[in-house]
Amino acid sequence: MPGATQPEAHLVVEDLSKRYGRKPVLERVSFSLAPGEVYALAGPNGSGKTTLIRLVTGLAFPTGGRVLMLGENVHEGGYGVRRHLGAVVEAPAAFYPYLTGRANLERLAWLSGLAGAAERIRDVLFQLELVAVADQPVASYSLGQRQRLGLAAAILAKPKVLVLDEPTSGLDPDGIQKVHEILKEQAASGVSVLLSTHHLREVSAYTDRVGILGGGRLIDEVVMEGAAERHRLRVSEPERALAVLQTLPFVEAAKRKGETLVVQGPVDEVVKALVDDGHRVYEVTADYFDLYEYYRERIKHV
């Protein structure tokens, strides 16, 4: 349910509104993030995603409502609140182009008073696979490398809340996968992650909830729990294999789509049961919830 506040939330957005003159951009948006939760904001251009990100990070002031980070108002708490925040908003961080990536991170570490900066910088450069270009000027970086350096800067001081505007923009498939891995690692360590995205099919793989914005309002929330338990199997004799799967107690659901089977349940046990029954399993792929189709249905009514 949109707006439900979770216990011990790291981030609470409460009745947040923003107007420019008479034009409403956001209207009474509410949601919260628990420690270790990944929440994605989805919506068409002009739906208010970037405005919401700017409000959450304190870069803009709301017309109504409030943002609480670790229990403190973002727009009243100053540095004391925002030192727990890591963010990349609208574009990769504004680095000094003729300094190296490492030198830029060193400056950020110095400004934030980060202890053990040299070791931490080595860690984030390794995590984001930037070691090879760490001592080259940022001016020579590709867009994808700048994007990854921006993420390195955002996680440098080990924030408790990470806010990212289109974090995979400009990345190739390997870069996108690396960002997914980093976000999962951050969430596993207890960091709350809020991001905006246009890439609806990919967020199914690593988000806990997706908030759909339309016309400045939060029109729906989709809980992604359990999505990764669905798998698509290409097998010999799919109709007979389906009959077998429907008898297995650990299979929650199974159906046929064309020449493949979509199965919800522990995939290793599913494959073993089919092989033991004499079936050949040619291919197994994750079958994530089709958020894109759901999104299209919801947004066209706004």
N, C-alpha and C positions, 0 to 999 in steps of 0.2 A: 504494500500500500504506500503510495507516495506520501512523503512527509513524516513517516513513522521514525521517531528518534530511537536509536539503539543505545543500550547501556554502554557507559564508558566511551562514548563517541569521541574520536579525535577531532572530528569536524562536524559542525552543525550549521546548516543553512536554514534560516527560519523566516518564512514569509518575505523573502527577499524580492524587492521591486526596484526598478530603475526606469526613470523617464528622462527624456531629453526634450525640454519644453513641454508640449502637450502630447508628445509621442511616447507611448509606453513600449519599452523594450523588453522588460521582464515584469511579470505580475505574480506576486505572492508564491514564489518558488520555495519549496521546503524539501530537504532530505538530510541524511546524516551518514557518516562513515565511521564504522567501527575500526579498531586497530587491525591492521592486516587485510583490510578490504580494498578491492579494486573496483571503482565505480566509473563508468564511461558515460559521457554526455553525447547523445546523438541527435541530429536534427538538420534540416536544410539550412542553406545560407540565409542569414537574417532571422534565425529562430532564437538568437540570444546566447548561444554557446560561449562565444568569446567575451561578451559582456559579463556573463556569469563568472567566467574564469578570472577576469580582471577584478571583479568585486570580491571574490574569495581571497585573492592574493593581496588585496588592499590597494591595488593600482587605481581603483575607482571607488567612489562613495555611493552607497545606496540611497534611493529616495525613501525607501521604507524597508523594515525588517532588519535583520542583523546576521553576522557570520561569527560563530564561536569556534576558536581553535584551542583545543585543550582547556576549554571552559572560559577562555578570555575573548572579549570582543576584538576582532581583528582591526577594526577602525578606531579603537580607543587604546589598544595596548602597546602600540609602537613596536620597538625592536624586541622587547621582551616576549611578545607573541610570535613575531615573524622569524625569530632565530630558529624556531622549530619547523620552518617552511622551506622547502626546496621547490623551485618553479622554473619552467620555461614557458613563456607566454608570447604567442603570436609569431615568434621567430626565435632561432637559436640566440643565446645570450650575446649581447653586444661586446664581443671580444676586441682586444687591441690587435688589428690585423697583422702588424709587423713584429709582434711578439710571437714566440712559439706557443703551442698549446700548453706545454708544461708551465711556461712562465705566466701565462694567463691564469692558470689554476693556482699558481703560487701567490699571485696578487689577491685572488679571491680568498684564499686561505688566510693570508695576512689580515685582510679587512675584517674577516669574521673571527679572528683570534683563535683559529683552529689549532689545537695541540696535536703534535705528531704529524704535521702537515706533509712532510716529504714522503713518509710511508703511505699515508692515505692517498696522496696524489698518484703514487705508483700503482696502488690498488685499483683506483677508478680508471686509470689509463689502460690497465690490463683488462678490466671488466668490459670496457667499451671497445676493446681491440684497436686502441689508438697508439700503442707503444711505437709502432713503426714510423708514425708521423709526429710523435710527441715533441720532437726538437726541431720541427719545421715551422716556418711562419704560418699563422692561421690564414693569411691571405692566399696561401697555396692550397688550402683545403677544399675538397669538393663539398657540395651541399650536404651530402650524407655525413661526411666527416664533421662538418660544423654542427650538424644536428646531434651527433653522438657526443661531441665535446660539450654541447649545451646540456645534455643529460648528465654527463660526468660532473659538470659544475653544479647541477641541481642536487646530486646525491653526495657531493663532496663532504659536507658538514654533517652527514648522517641525520637528515631531517626526520621528523615523525609524521609529517604530512608532505606529500609530493604532488604537485599540481602541474599538469603538462597540457599544452595546447597543440594538438596534432603531432604527437611525438614521433610518428613514423613517416611524416611527410618528407619526400625526397629520398627515401631509403630504398635500396634494392632488396630483393627477397631475403638475402642473408642478413642485411642490416635490420630488417623488420623482425626477423626471428631473434636476433640478438637483443633488441629492445624488449620483446616479449619475455625473454629469459630474465633480463634485468628487473622488469616490473614484477615478475613472479618472485624473484629473490628478495626484492624490497618488501613485498607483501608478507613473505614468509618470515621476515625479521620483525614484523609488527608495524611497518610503515603503512599508513593509509594513503591510497593513490586515487587521485581524481584526474581524469583526462577527458579531452574532447576529441572526437574522431569523425571522419567520414567513411572509414573503412569498416563497415558494419559486419562483413562476413568474418573478418579476422578477430574481432573483439570477443567472439564467442569462446575463443581458445584460452583467454586469460583473465576475463572479468568476472566479478561476482554478481554485479547488477548493472543494468543499462537504463539510464533515464532518458526518455524521449521528449525533446523539447519541440514545441510547435507554437508559433505565434506568441512567443515570450512566456509560455506556460509549460509546466511539467505535466504532460498529458498522460504519461504512463511510465511504469517501471517494470522491467523484465528481470526476473531472477534467473541467473544462468546455471544455478546449481544442478549438477547431474548431467549437464549437456555432453560432457566428454565421455560418458558411459555408453553413448550410442555409437555403434560402428556399422559400417557398410561392408558386406562380405560378398565377394564374387566366388561362386562355388559351382561344382558340377551338380546337375539336377536340382535347381533351386526350389522347385515345388516340393519335392520329397524332403529336402533339407529343412524347409520351413515347417513341415509336419513334425519333424524330429524336434526342432527348437521349441515348438509350442507345447511339448510334453515335459520340458526341463524346468524344474522348480526354481532354478536360479536365474532364469530368463524372465525379465519383467515384461518385455514386449518384443514381438517379432512380426515383421511384415515384408511383403515382397514389393520391390520397386523395379519394374522391368526385369532385367536379368540379374539383379542384385538383391540381397536381403539386408534390411535395416534391423539391427538387433540392439536392445538395451539390456545390458548385463555384463558380468565379468568376461572380457573378451578371450582371455586365455582358456577359461573353462569352456566357453562356447566353441572355440576352434577344436579343442581336444575332443569334445563330445561328437562333433561332426566327423572328425578324422576316425575316431573309434567306430563310428557307424558306417565307415567306408566311403565318405565323401572326400573329394579333393577341394581344398580351399586355395584358390588362386591369388586372392588379394584381400587385404584387410585395411580399411582406412577409417579414420575418425569421421563421424557424421554429426557435426555440430548443429545445434538448433539454428534454423534459417532465420536469423534476426532481420536480414534485409527484407524478406518477404513480409514478415510481421510488421516491420517499420513502415513499409509502403502502404499496408492496409490501414495502419493507425493514422499516418500523417495526412492521407488524402481526405480525411474527414474533418481536418482542422480548418 
